[in-house]
Amino acid sequence: MRLLVVDDERALTRALHRGLTAEGFAVDVAHDGRAGLELARYGNYDAIVLDVMLPGRSGYDVVTTLRAEGVWTPVLLLSAKDGDHDVADGLDVGADDYLTKPFSFVVLVARIRAIARRPATPRPAALAVGDVRLDPATHEVSVGDERVELTVRELGVLEYLMRHADRVVGKTELLDHVWAGARESAWERGAETAEVNVVEQYVGYLRRKLGRERIATVRGAGYRMVG
């Protein structure tokens, strides 16, 4: 099995190279995002182990670029950041798994084998509702001929609404799917108003960027995309 390891911590990459080679992997190493991206594009790897914080181009940027170019090699992100939003952001850009530093080498090997066993990921089909178009693979959004820049959370809300454009989507449903794993701290202590407000806030952001008429409010039920 061929692996690419991209991390700027040279002591770590040396240790990973030794350990993974001993486990039977053929391992290539890069120490910055640009070099890692070039190897990932053309190296025909079975899996990629990719640090998030890299010189040149971040791990998020590398994954986003690979997916936009149709490269679906499984990616395991490494990061010292262990917050729910950090994990969610990594998975949102197209990574297959996320492991926080410091990590167990045994767990790393198990995660690599797990993502390499998964069936190849097909390129997601583009979504369209009226003149709003979203390409889940590249995260490109357009209204008519005009490109629209959205944040990761805005993309999550829009994609969910577009995938369920045939019905009304409730606020709690959006929270459960777009903010999965992040409904904690103040929210879990019963601050239901905060939950409602965050959904309304992001729908408001989308309306300002896409046009108010494209997301309808169904009083007492939730929201619906308008074609």
N, CA, C and O of each residue as an XYZ file, in Angstrom:
908
protein
N       0.833     -1.189      0.000
C       0.000      0.000      0.000
C       0.876      1.250      0.000
O       1.787      1.372      0.819
N       0.602      2.182     -0.918
C       1.409      3.396     -1.044
C       0.772      4.540     -0.258
O      -0.417      4.825     -0.393
N       1.592      5.181      0.562
C       1.132      6.290      1.385
C       1.937      7.545      1.081
O       3.116      7.482      0.732
N       1.268      8.691      1.223
C       1.947      9.987      1.205
C       1.737     10.633      2.563
O       0.601     10.769      3.018
N       2.822     11.032      3.213
C       2.765     11.734      4.492
C       3.245     13.166      4.266
O       4.357     13.382      3.785
N       2.408     14.140      4.612
C       2.748     15.554      4.431
C       2.685     16.245      5.784
O       1.603     16.416      6.346
N       3.835     16.642      6.308
C       3.914     17.307      7.613
C       5.234     18.057      7.671
O       6.259     17.553      7.212
N       5.212     19.270      8.239
C       6.438     20.060      8.303
C       7.275     19.757      9.544
O       8.365     20.311      9.689
N       6.801     18.898     10.440
C       7.596     18.481     11.600
C       8.498     17.324     11.159
O       8.058     16.177     11.081
N       9.751     17.638     10.874
C      10.634     16.638     10.271
C      10.925     15.461     11.193
O      11.064     14.332     10.724
N      11.018     15.706     12.496
C      11.230     14.583     13.413
C      10.037     13.631     13.377
O      10.199     12.412     13.436
N       8.838     14.203     13.279
C       7.636     13.383     13.205
C       7.586     12.598     11.906
O       7.262     11.411     11.910
N       7.906     13.252     10.789
C       7.838     12.539      9.508
C       8.883     11.415      9.443
O       8.632     10.356      8.867
N      10.062     11.663     10.045
C      11.070     10.592     10.073
C      10.556      9.399     10.869
O      10.712      8.249     10.458
N       9.935      9.689     12.024
C       9.404      8.607     12.859
C       8.271      7.874     12.148
O       8.189      6.647     12.203
N       7.394      8.631     11.477
C       6.286      8.001     10.761
C       6.798      7.164      9.587
O       6.287      6.077      9.317
N       7.795      7.676      8.906
C       8.363      6.926      7.778
C       8.912      5.587      8.260
O       8.648      4.553      7.646
N       9.668      5.596      9.350
C      10.219      4.355      9.888
C       9.107      3.405     10.322
O       9.098      2.228      9.962
N       8.173      3.939     11.100
C       7.113      3.084     11.650
C       6.192      2.530     10.580
O       5.844      1.349     10.611
N       5.789      3.377      9.625
C       4.868      2.913      8.589
C       5.547      1.948      7.619
O       4.924      1.009      7.124
N       6.823      2.191      7.355
C       7.573      1.261      6.507
C       7.661     -0.109      7.182
O       7.531     -1.141      6.524
N       7.884     -0.110      8.498
C       7.940     -1.367      9.247
C       6.601     -2.095      9.213
O       6.555     -3.319      9.338
N       5.505     -1.343      9.043
C       4.175     -1.943      8.959
C       3.858     -2.446      7.553
O       2.788     -3.009      7.325
N       4.785     -2.246      6.603
C       4.596     -2.763      5.265
C       4.124     -1.755      4.235
O       3.809     -2.124      3.104
N       4.070     -0.470      4.617
C       3.654      0.566      3.677
C       4.854      1.076      2.881
O       5.977      1.093      3.386
N       4.617      1.489      1.645
C       5.599      2.247      0.875
C       5.271      3.719      1.085
O       4.171      4.159      0.749
N       6.212      4.487      1.636
C       5.908      5.831      2.133
C       6.722      6.889      1.414
O       7.947      6.793      1.339
N       6.042      7.907      0.882
C       6.681      9.129      0.403
C       6.367     10.242      1.391
O       5.334     10.223      2.061
N       7.276     11.217      1.472
C       7.132     12.298      2.451
C       7.291     13.646      1.772
O       8.139     13.807      0.893
N       6.478     14.620      2.176
C       6.635     16.020      1.769
C       6.511     16.876      3.013
O       5.868     16.485      3.988
N       7.146     18.075      2.974
C       7.191     18.910      4.172
C       6.477     20.250      4.020
O       6.541     21.087      4.921
N       5.801     20.462      2.899
C       5.003     21.685      2.744
C       3.812     21.384      1.845
O       3.781     20.375      1.140
N       2.836     22.281      1.886
C       1.593     22.045      1.176
C       1.742     21.964     -0.326
O       1.087     21.147     -0.972
N       2.597     22.802     -0.895
C       2.756     22.811     -2.359
C       3.344     21.491     -2.859
O       2.842     20.898     -3.813
N       4.413     21.042     -2.202
C       5.030     19.777     -2.610
C       4.075     18.613     -2.384
O       4.000     17.697     -3.203
N       3.346     18.650     -1.271
C       2.384     17.593     -0.990
C       1.288     17.533     -2.034
O       0.874     16.447     -2.442
N       0.813     18.691     -2.469
C      -0.240     18.735     -3.479
C       0.237     18.136     -4.797
O      -0.489     17.363     -5.423
N       1.447     18.483     -5.222
C       1.962     17.954     -6.477
C       2.119     16.432     -6.429
O       1.771     15.741     -7.386
N       2.639     15.915     -5.321
C       2.774     14.467     -5.184
C       1.406     13.796     -5.159
O       1.209     12.755     -5.785
N       0.459     14.396     -4.432
C      -0.879     13.813     -4.317
C      -1.594     13.764     -5.657
O      -2.365     12.843     -5.925
N      -1.336     14.760     -6.498
C      -1.993     14.812     -7.810
C      -1.596     13.641     -8.706
O      -2.425     13.097     -9.436
N      -0.325     13.261     -8.644
C       0.202     12.343     -9.649
C       0.794     11.059     -9.069
O       1.288     10.219     -9.821
N       0.752     10.893     -7.754
C       1.470      9.775     -7.142
C       0.724      8.465     -7.054
O       1.319      7.451     -6.687
N      -0.565      8.445     -7.378
C      -1.355      7.215     -7.334
C      -1.237      6.525     -5.974
O      -0.875      5.351     -5.894
N      -1.547      7.266     -4.907
C      -1.442      6.739     -3.544
C      -2.738      6.061     -3.119
O      -3.813      6.351     -3.645
N      -2.613      5.147     -2.152
C      -3.785      4.498     -1.567
C      -4.390      5.341     -0.457
O      -5.583      5.230     -0.174
N      -3.578      6.185      0.176
C      -4.069      7.077      1.231
C      -3.046      8.187      1.448
O      -1.867      8.040      1.129
N      -3.528      9.303      2.000
C      -2.674     10.462      2.284
C      -2.865     10.851      3.735
O      -3.996     10.994      4.202
N      -1.757     11.024      4.456
C      -1.772     11.544      5.822
C      -1.294     12.983      5.743
O      -0.157     13.235      5.343
N      -2.140     13.927      6.116
C      -1.909     15.332      5.786
C      -2.095     16.225      7.005
O      -3.170     16.247      7.604
N      -1.050     16.961      7.371
C      -1.156     17.919      8.465
C      -1.987     19.119      8.017
O      -1.973     19.485      6.842
N      -2.705     19.727      8.951
C      -3.535     20.901      8.623
C      -2.682     22.159      8.477
O      -2.823     22.895      7.499
N      -1.801     22.408      9.443
C      -0.993     23.629      9.436
C       0.326     23.371      8.720
O       1.261     22.808      9.291
N       0.384     23.796      7.449
C       1.569     23.568      6.624
C       2.045     24.871      6.004
O       1.228     25.750      5.731
N       3.349     25.018      5.774
C       3.821     26.160      4.988
C       3.416     26.002      3.526
O       3.249     24.884      3.039
N       3.264     27.108      2.840
C       2.915     27.074      1.422
C       1.422     27.031      1.204
O       0.828     28.016      0.764
N       0.804     25.893      1.508
C      -0.645     25.740      1.401
C      -1.108     24.886      2.573
O      -0.467     23.892      2.911
N      -2.216     25.270      3.189
C      -2.709     24.529      4.343
C      -3.262     23.174      3.904
O      -3.553     22.953      2.729
N      -3.400     22.275      4.881
C      -3.995     20.986      4.582
C      -5.408     21.114      4.051
O      -5.798     20.378      3.144
N      -6.193     22.052      4.609
C      -7.546     22.292      4.104
C      -7.502     22.677      2.626
O      -8.296     22.187      1.822
N      -6.569     23.557      2.281
C      -6.460     24.019      0.894
C      -6.055     22.874     -0.025
O      -6.561     22.760     -1.142
N      -5.145     22.029      0.442
C      -4.707     20.888     -0.370
C      -5.882     19.947     -0.642
O      -6.085     19.526     -1.781
N      -6.659     19.614      0.397
C      -7.801     18.714      0.212
C      -8.829     19.327     -0.731
O      -9.325     18.659     -1.637
N      -9.147     20.608     -0.512
C     -10.135     21.280     -1.351
C      -9.709     21.252     -2.817
O     -10.527     20.998     -3.702
N      -8.423     21.514     -3.070
C      -7.912     21.526     -4.437
C      -7.965     20.137     -5.064
O      -8.358     19.991     -6.221
N      -7.574     19.127     -4.311
C      -7.614     17.756     -4.838
C      -9.035     17.350     -5.212
O      -9.263     16.789     -6.284
N      -9.984     17.632     -4.331
C     -11.373     17.240     -4.612
C     -11.925     18.011     -5.804
O     -12.676     17.463     -6.611
N     -11.552     19.284     -5.914
C     -12.012     20.082     -7.054
C     -11.460     19.544     -8.368
O     -12.095     19.684     -9.413
N     -10.274     18.925     -8.318
C      -9.649     18.375     -9.520
C     -10.040     16.917     -9.770
O      -9.543     16.286    -10.703
N     -10.928     16.393     -8.936
C     -11.389     15.023     -9.127
C     -10.465     13.964     -8.588
O     -10.556     12.806     -8.996
N      -9.560     14.330     -7.666
C      -8.677     13.355     -7.022
C      -9.332     12.930     -5.706
O      -9.461     13.737     -4.785
N      -9.743     11.663     -5.620
C     -10.509     11.197     -4.465
C      -9.737     10.228     -3.593
O     -10.337      9.402     -2.905
N      -8.404     10.316     -3.611
C      -7.586      9.510     -2.709
C      -7.999      9.785     -1.260
O      -8.129     10.948     -0.880
N      -8.208      8.746     -0.439
C      -8.593      8.975      0.959
C      -7.558      9.817      1.702
O      -6.354      9.602      1.563
N      -8.041     10.778      2.493
C      -7.167     11.696      3.230
C      -7.478     11.634      4.721
O      -8.630     11.756      5.138
N      -6.424     11.440      5.514
C      -6.511     11.526      6.969
C      -5.810     12.803      7.392
O      -4.600     12.936      7.207
N      -6.556     13.750      7.960
C      -5.973     15.005      8.418
C      -5.399     14.850      9.818
O      -5.985     14.177     10.666
N      -4.251     15.473     10.056
C      -3.641     15.549     11.384
C      -3.661     16.994     11.850
O      -3.386     17.906     11.070
N      -3.988     17.208     13.124
C      -4.000     18.572     13.635
C      -3.902     18.570     15.149
O      -4.372     17.651     15.819
N      -3.273     19.629     15.681
C      -3.251     19.818     17.130
C      -4.575     20.387     17.632
O      -4.827     20.389     18.836
N      -5.424     20.870     16.721
C      -6.725     21.432     17.096
C      -7.738     20.309     17.231
O      -7.922     19.508     16.314
N      -8.401     20.257     18.401
C      -9.319     19.145     18.640
C     -10.755     19.589     18.894
O     -11.561     18.805     19.394
N     -11.087     20.833     18.559
C     -12.448     21.304     18.753
C     -13.395     20.681     17.741
O     -12.979     20.261     16.661
N     -14.685     20.622     18.103
C     -15.678     20.036     17.200
C     -15.741     20.779     15.875
O     -15.888     20.161     14.821
N     -15.629     22.112     15.923
C     -15.692     22.897     14.692
C     -14.482     22.610     13.802
O     -14.599     22.597     12.576
N     -13.310     22.379     14.423
C     -12.112     22.059     13.639
C     -12.284     20.729     12.917
O     -11.959     20.603     11.736
N     -12.802     19.730     13.648
C     -13.039     18.423     13.029
C     -14.072     18.542     11.914
O     -13.890     18.006     10.821
N     -15.170     19.258     12.210
C     -16.225     19.417     11.206
C     -15.711     20.125      9.958
O     -16.050     19.740      8.839
N     -14.894     21.158     10.147
C     -14.354     21.888      8.996
C     -13.474     20.982      8.139
O     -13.525     21.042      6.911
N     -12.667     20.142      8.792
C     -11.811     19.233      8.041
C     -12.605     18.246      7.208
O     -12.259     17.977      6.057
N     -13.668     17.707      7.786
C     -14.505     16.770      7.044
C     -15.305     17.487      5.971
O     -15.560     16.927      4.904
N     -15.703     18.726      6.248
C     -16.486     19.494      5.277
C     -15.708     19.765      3.994
O     -16.296     19.790      2.912
N     -14.396     19.968      4.097
C     -13.627     20.281      2.886
C     -13.316     19.041      2.057
O     -12.794     19.153      0.948
N     -13.636     17.842      2.590
C     -13.460     16.638      1.786
C     -12.536     15.584      2.357
O     -12.291     14.569      1.705
N     -12.006     15.798      3.580
C     -11.170     14.761      4.195
C     -12.034     13.578      4.612
O     -13.240     13.717      4.817
N     -11.404     12.411      4.734
C     -12.132     11.195      5.107
C     -12.074     10.907      6.595
O     -12.943     10.215      7.125
N     -11.058     11.432      7.279
C     -10.935     11.218      8.723
C     -10.061     12.325      9.297
O      -9.411     13.061      8.555
N     -10.052     12.438     10.625
C      -9.361     13.530     11.307
C      -8.807     12.967     12.607
O      -9.542     12.367     13.391
N      -7.519     13.158     12.834
C      -6.863     12.643     14.031
C      -6.091     13.772     14.694
O      -5.337     14.485     14.033
N      -6.275     13.936     15.998
C      -5.629     15.044     16.703
C      -4.277     14.619     17.265
O      -4.085     13.476     17.682
N      -3.346     15.574     17.264
C      -2.028     15.367     17.850
C      -2.066     15.715     19.337
O      -2.800     16.622     19.730
N      -1.297     15.021     20.168
C      -0.516     13.810     19.882
C      -1.434     12.603     19.711
O      -2.521     12.557     20.287
N      -0.998     11.634     18.923
C      -1.847     10.489     18.640
C      -1.073      9.194     18.876
O       0.157      9.185     18.930
N      -1.812      8.122     19.014
C      -1.223      6.788     19.132
C      -0.868      6.281     17.745
O      -1.680      6.361     16.824
N       0.349      5.758     17.595
C       0.752      5.212     16.293
C      -0.143      4.038     15.896
O      -0.475      3.875     14.722
N      -0.529      3.229     16.870
C      -1.406      2.087     16.590
C      -2.739      2.574     16.030
O      -3.268      1.992     15.082
N      -3.285      3.647     16.617
C      -4.545      4.200     16.136
C      -4.367      4.789     14.745
O      -5.237      4.621     13.889
N      -3.248      5.479     14.503
C      -2.981      6.036     13.179
C      -2.994      4.943     12.113
O      -3.640      5.094     11.076
N      -2.291      3.859     12.361
C      -2.238      2.766     11.387
C      -3.635      2.189     11.150
O      -4.008      1.896     10.014
N      -4.400      2.031     12.228
C      -5.756      1.485     12.083
C      -6.638      2.427     11.261
O      -7.426      1.973     10.432
N      -6.507      3.735     11.489
C      -7.296      4.717     10.724
C      -6.900      4.700      9.251
O      -7.761      4.775      8.375
N      -5.603      4.601      8.974
C      -5.143      4.553      7.579
C      -5.721      3.336      6.870
O      -6.242      3.442      5.760
N      -5.625      2.180      7.519
C      -6.151      0.959      6.898
C      -7.663      1.066      6.681
O      -8.194      0.580      5.682
N      -8.343      1.707      7.629
C      -9.805      1.833      7.527
C     -10.217      2.698      6.334
O     -11.103      2.315      5.571
N      -9.575      3.873      6.166
C      -9.986      4.742      5.059
C      -9.563      4.171      3.711
O     -10.217      4.411      2.696
N      -8.456      3.406      3.704
C      -7.999      2.808      2.445
C      -8.909      1.669      2.002
O      -8.971      1.354      0.813
N      -9.624      1.043      2.954
C     -10.538     -0.052      2.612
C     -11.867      0.447      2.060
O     -12.594     -0.317      1.424
N     -12.194      1.710      2.291
C     -13.494      2.209      1.851
C     -13.579      2.234      0.329
O     -12.571      2.441     -0.347
N     -14.776      2.024     -0.210
C     -14.940      2.127     -1.664
C     -14.578      3.517     -2.148
O     -14.698      4.489     -1.401
N     -14.141      3.618     -3.377
C     -13.792      4.919     -3.950
C     -15.002      5.851     -3.888
O     -16.126      5.455     -4.196
N     -14.747      7.092     -3.485
C     -15.818      8.069     -3.343
C     -16.177      8.652     -4.698
O     -15.311      9.220     -5.364
N     -17.427      8.530     -5.127
C     -17.804      9.146     -6.401
C     -17.878     10.656     -6.278
O     -18.141     11.186     -5.199
N     -17.651     11.334     -7.360
C     -17.759     12.790     -7.349
C     -19.219     13.182     -7.144
O     -20.079     12.752     -7.913
N     -19.521     13.994     -6.116
C     -20.914     14.361     -5.864
C     -21.511     15.126     -7.046
O     -20.842     15.934     -7.690
N     -22.769     14.851     -7.306
C     -23.458     15.551     -8.384
C     -23.760     16.984     -7.967
O     -24.027     17.259     -6.797
N     -23.714     17.890     -8.935
C     -24.046     19.290     -8.659
C     -25.525     19.403     -8.343
O     -26.348     18.650     -8.865
N     -25.855     20.370     -7.465
C     -27.238     20.618     -7.064
C     -27.719     21.911     -7.712
O     -26.945     22.853     -7.879
N     -28.989     21.953     -8.072
C     -29.554     23.166     -8.654
C     -30.995     23.316     -8.194
O     -31.788     22.378     -8.276
N     -31.322     24.505     -7.710
C     -32.700     24.868     -7.377
C     -32.944     26.235     -7.994
O     -32.359     27.227     -7.559
N     -33.797     26.294     -8.998
C     -33.957     27.536     -9.729
C     -32.641     27.931    -10.372
O     -32.024     27.124    -11.067
N     -32.204     29.167    -10.149
C     -30.933     29.617    -10.723
C     -29.777     29.538     -9.737
O     -28.694     30.061    -10.002
N     -30.005     28.875     -8.587
C     -28.932     28.665     -7.606
C     -28.300     27.303     -7.874
O     -28.992     26.287     -7.940
N     -26.973     27.297     -8.028
C     -26.258     26.052     -8.307
C     -25.131     25.873     -7.294
O     -24.407     26.818     -6.981
N     -24.993     24.647     -6.785
C     -23.946     24.309     -5.824
C     -23.258     23.037     -6.275
O     -23.912     22.022     -6.514
N     -21.935     23.089     -6.392
C     -21.134     21.914     -6.706
C     -20.498     21.432     -5.400
O     -19.547     22.057     -4.931
N     -20.988     20.344     -4.796
C     -20.448     19.888     -3.508
C     -18.984     19.498     -3.567
O     -18.294     19.553     -2.549
N     -18.492     19.104     -4.737
C     -17.088     18.691     -4.851
C     -16.139     19.872     -4.757
O     -15.080     19.772     -4.137
N     -16.510     20.991     -5.368
C     -15.626     22.158     -5.402
C     -16.066     23.267     -4.458
O     -15.341     24.241     -4.257
N     -17.272     23.118     -3.871
C     -17.861     24.135     -2.999
C     -18.144     25.435     -3.751
O     -18.232     26.499     -3.139
N     -18.284     25.354     -5.058
C     -18.598     26.542     -5.851
C     -20.113     26.763     -5.876
O     -20.896     25.845     -6.119
N     -20.495     28.018     -5.615
C     -21.908     28.397     -5.603
C     -22.101     29.531     -6.589
O     -21.282     30.447     -6.666
N     -23.180     29.467     -7.337
C     -23.480     30.551     -8.268
C     -24.978     30.822     -8.271
O     -25.800     29.934     -8.044
N     -25.300     32.088     -8.538
C     -26.676     32.495     -8.768
C     -26.715     33.037    -10.188
O     -26.167     34.103    -10.466
N     -27.360     32.308    -11.083
C     -27.256     32.657    -12.494
C     -25.821     32.502    -12.952
O     -25.235     31.430    -12.801
N     -25.249     33.550    -13.505
C     -23.852     33.522    -13.967
C     -22.883     34.113    -12.953
O     -21.693     34.240    -13.240
N     -23.374     34.475    -11.774
C     -22.533     35.160    -10.785
C     -22.096     34.203     -9.688
O     -22.930     33.553     -9.057
N     -20.774     34.114     -9.454
C     -20.236     33.309     -8.363
C     -20.522     33.975     -7.034
O     -20.495     35.200     -6.920
N     -20.800     33.145     -6.014
C     -21.081     33.637     -4.667
C     -20.143     32.927     -3.697
O     -20.051     31.700     -3.704
N     -19.452     33.695     -2.865
C     -18.543     33.123     -1.876
C     -19.286     32.877     -0.567
O     -19.906     33.787     -0.018
N     -19.220     31.635     -0.068
C     -19.876     31.276      1.186
C     -18.871     30.676      2.161
O     -17.869     30.090      1.751
N     -19.147     30.827      3.456
C     -18.338     30.173      4.478
C     -18.714     28.700      4.550
O     -19.692     28.271      3.937
N     -17.932     27.923      5.302
C     -18.195     26.491      5.442
C     -19.582     26.250      6.014
O     -20.307     25.387      5.519
N     -19.971     27.001      7.055
C     -21.293     26.810      7.666
C     -22.409     27.237      6.713
O     -23.439     26.569      6.624
N     -22.210     28.322      6.019
C     -23.218     28.750      5.046
C     -23.405     27.690      3.963
O     -24.529     27.407      3.549
N     -22.299     27.111      3.510
C     -22.379     26.028      2.519
C     -23.158     24.841      3.070
O     -23.963     24.235      2.364
N     -22.912     24.513      4.339
C     -23.617     23.395      4.950
C     -25.117     23.603      4.997
O     -25.890     22.696      4.689
N     -25.527     24.814      5.387
C     -26.958     25.122      5.447
C     -27.569     25.094      4.052
O     -28.630     24.504      3.847
N     -26.897     25.737      3.088
C     -27.425     25.784      1.730
C     -27.519     24.387      1.125
O     -28.531     24.047      0.513
N     -26.477     23.578      1.288
C     -26.506     22.236      0.701
C     -27.654     21.419      1.269
O     -28.343     20.713      0.533
N     -27.863     21.514      2.584
C     -28.945     20.730      3.177
C     -30.303     21.197      2.668
O     -31.168     20.375      2.364
N     -30.493     22.502      2.573
C     -31.759     23.022      2.048
C     -31.971     22.597      0.594
O     -33.086     22.257      0.198
N     -30.894     22.618     -0.198
C     -31.023     22.252     -1.608
C     -31.297     20.762     -1.780
O     -32.051     20.373     -2.671
N     -30.699     19.934     -0.946
C     -30.929     18.493     -1.055
C     -32.351     18.114     -0.630
O     -32.845     17.037     -0.966
N     -32.990     19.002      0.100
C     -34.357     18.728      0.570
C     -35.302     19.830      0.101
O     -36.191     20.263      0.834
N     -35.090     20.274     -1.138
C     -35.870     21.395     -1.674
C     -37.332     21.045     -1.909
O     -38.157     21.926     -2.150
N     -37.652     19.753     -1.838
C     -39.033     19.335     -2.074
C     -39.911     19.438     -0.831
O     -41.095     19.103     -0.877
N     -39.330     19.903      0.287
C     -40.107     19.989      1.520
C     -39.585     21.096      2.419
O     -38.564     21.719      2.130
N     -40.297     21.333      3.512
C     -39.887     22.325      4.506
C     -38.882     21.681      5.461
O     -39.095     20.567      5.938
N     -37.800     22.383      5.731
C     -36.760     21.897      6.653
C     -36.853     22.692      7.951
O     -36.773     23.920      7.937
N     -37.021     21.997      9.064
C     -37.125     22.646     10.360
C     -35.787     23.128     10.894
O     -34.729     22.660     10.473
N     -35.850     24.075     11.831
C     -34.616     24.626     12.397
C     -33.846     23.582     13.187
O     -32.618     23.529     13.116
N     -34.560     22.748     13.941
C     -33.881     21.703     14.711
C     -33.211     20.692     13.793
O     -32.129     20.193     14.100
N     -33.846     20.391     12.675
C     -33.260     19.472     11.694
C     -31.962     20.039     11.126
O     -30.981     19.313     10.972
N     -31.955     21.328     10.817
C     -30.733     21.967     10.332
C     -29.633     21.903     11.380
O     -28.478     21.622     11.059
N     -29.989     22.163     12.629
C     -28.997     22.094     13.701
C     -28.404     20.688     13.816
O     -27.191     20.526     13.952
N     -29.266     19.684     13.758
C     -28.808     18.308     13.925
C     -27.867     17.868     12.813
O     -26.962     17.066     13.045
N     -28.076     18.390     11.601
C     -27.281     17.929     10.461
C     -26.098     18.837     10.132
O     -25.023     18.344      9.789
N     -26.276     20.141     10.230
C     -25.199     21.068      9.860
C     -24.241     21.300     11.020
O     -23.038     21.472     10.827
N     -24.799     21.302     12.234
C     -23.967     21.511     13.410
C     -23.801     20.212     14.190
O     -23.651     20.251     15.411
N     -23.824     19.085     13.530
C     -23.723     17.789     14.200
C     -22.458     17.727     15.047
O     -21.369     18.024     14.555
N     -22.591     17.346     16.309
C     -21.441     17.238     17.197
C     -21.059     18.531     17.872
O     -20.205     18.523     18.759
N     -21.662     19.650     17.486
C     -21.284     20.935     18.068
C     -22.367     21.519     18.966
O     -22.213     22.630     19.472
N     -23.465     20.786     19.172
C     -24.541     21.284     20.031
C     -24.199     20.936     21.474
O     -24.697     19.951     22.020
N     -23.360     21.739     22.076
C     -22.875     21.451     23.418
C     -22.774     22.724     24.203
O     -23.385     23.727     23.834
N     -22.016     22.712     25.283
C     -21.774     23.850     26.176
C     -23.078     24.577     26.493
O     -23.986     23.989     27.080
N     -23.179     25.858     26.109
C     -24.350     26.659     26.468
C     -25.629     26.096     25.872
O     -26.687     26.153     26.499
N     -25.538     25.550     24.661
C     -26.732     25.012     24.013
C     -27.275     23.819     24.792
O     -28.480     23.732     25.028
N     -26.398     22.897     25.195
C     -26.844     21.706     25.898
C     -27.372     22.027     27.292
O     -28.065     21.206     27.892
N     -27.057     23.195     27.808
C     -27.554     23.576     29.118
C     -28.954     24.186     29.025
O     -29.435     24.779     29.990
N     -29.603     24.045     27.884
C     -30.985     24.451     27.774
C     -31.197     25.788     27.117
O     -32.310     26.312     27.159
N     -30.165     26.375     26.501
C     -30.310     27.680     25.858
C     -30.930     27.496     24.478
O     -30.261     27.676     23.461
N     -32.218     27.135     24.449
C     -32.884     26.844     23.185
C     -32.945     28.066     22.286
O     -32.901     27.940     21.063
N     -33.045     29.245     22.882
C     -33.101     30.470     22.089
C     -31.825     30.635     21.276
O     -31.871     31.094     20.135
N     -30.671     30.259     21.864
C     -29.394     30.360     21.141
C     -29.416     29.457     19.919
O     -28.896     29.829     18.868
N     -30.020     28.256     20.043
C     -30.088     27.351     18.912
C     -30.908     27.947     17.776
O     -30.512     27.900     16.611
N     -32.044     28.503     18.133
C     -32.910     29.114     17.125
C     -32.209     30.291     16.470
O     -32.269     30.461     15.252
N     -31.551     31.096     17.274
C     -30.900     32.291     16.742
C     -29.791     31.963     15.758
O     -29.633     32.670     14.762
N     -29.015     30.906     16.007
C     -27.895     30.609     15.119
C     -28.398     30.157     13.748
O     -27.792     30.482     12.727
N     -29.502     29.410     13.722
C     -30.078     29.007     12.437
C     -30.599     30.230     11.696
O     -30.322     30.407     10.509
N     -31.355     31.072     12.395
C     -31.895     32.274     11.770
C     -30.782     33.172     11.257
O     -30.903     33.787     10.198
N     -29.691     33.241     12.023
C     -28.559     34.082     11.631
C     -27.958     33.608     10.311
O     -27.698     34.421      9.424
N     -27.737     32.307     10.174
C     -27.121     31.803      8.954
C     -28.061     31.829      7.762
O     -27.617     32.035      6.632
N     -29.340     31.626      7.991
C     -30.299     31.786      6.898
C     -30.308     33.245      6.439
O     -30.426     33.527      5.246
N     -30.181     34.165      7.388
C     -30.088     35.589      7.032
C     -28.861     35.893      6.190
O     -28.937     36.656      5.227
N     -27.718     35.291      6.555
C     -26.507     35.473      5.744
C     -26.738     34.999      4.311
O     -26.377     35.683      3.353
N     -27.349     33.807      4.177
C     -27.592     33.259      2.846
C     -28.533     34.142      2.040
O     -28.320     34.349      0.845
N     -29.564     34.658      2.679
C     -30.512     35.515      1.965
C     -29.831     36.775      1.439
O     -30.129     37.235      0.337
N     -28.923     37.326      2.227
C     -28.226     38.533      1.771
C     -27.333     38.236      0.565
O     -27.163     39.089     -0.306
N     -26.765     37.030      0.513
C     -25.842     36.690     -0.570
C     -26.545     36.115     -1.797
O     -26.086     36.305     -2.923
N     -27.654     35.415     -1.582
C     -28.344     34.762     -2.693
C     -29.573     35.521     -3.166
O     -29.997     35.381     -4.313
N     -30.144     36.326     -2.273
C     -31.416     36.991     -2.559
C     -32.482     36.450     -1.615
O     -32.637     35.236     -1.483
N     -33.214     37.340     -0.961
C     -34.179     36.924      0.052
C     -35.243     35.984     -0.494
O     -35.729     35.104      0.216
N     -35.598     36.172     -1.749
C     -36.708     35.405     -2.317
C     -36.367     33.930     -2.530
O     -37.259     33.128     -2.805
N     -35.098     33.565     -2.409
C     -34.716     32.186     -2.722
C     -34.842     31.239     -1.529
O     -34.778     30.023     -1.707
N     -35.020     31.770     -0.321
C     -35.264     30.925      0.848
C     -36.517     31.462      1.542
O     -36.517     32.562      2.095
N     -37.581     30.663      1.500
C     -38.855     31.090      2.080
C     -38.966     30.617      3.522
O     -38.504     29.527      3.860
N     -39.575     31.431      4.368
C     -39.898     31.031      5.732
C     -41.318     30.498      5.766
O     -42.249     31.165      5.315
N     -41.484     29.300      6.299
C     -42.810     28.726      6.498
C     -43.099     28.844      7.986
O     -42.545     28.095      8.791
N     -43.954     29.772      8.346
C     -44.167     30.118      9.751
C     -44.500     28.887     10.603
O     -45.411     28.117     10.296
N     -43.726     28.733     11.686
C     -43.958     27.636     12.611
C     -43.391     26.299     12.150
O     -43.493     25.305     12.870
N     -42.790     26.260     10.949
C     -42.289     24.977     10.425
C     -40.816     25.015     10.068
O     -40.100     24.060     10.369
N     -40.331     26.081      9.437
C     -38.921     26.141      9.056
C     -38.709     26.883      7.764
O     -39.306     27.936      7.537
N     -37.843     26.330      6.899
C     -37.448     27.023      5.674
C     -37.564     26.086      4.475
O     -37.515     24.864      4.610
N     -37.720     26.692      3.298
C     -37.808     25.926      2.060
C     -37.141     26.698      0.937
O     -37.376     27.896      0.778
N     -36.305     26.014      0.154
C     -35.714     26.633     -1.031
C     -36.792     26.878     -2.078
O     -37.696     26.063     -2.261
N     -36.684     27.997     -2.750
C     -37.667     28.372     -3.785
C     -36.987     28.314     -5.138
O     -35.961     28.962     -5.350
N     -37.557     27.537     -6.059
C     -36.974     27.405     -7.386
C     -37.422     28.512     -8.320
O     -37.016     28.542     -9.481
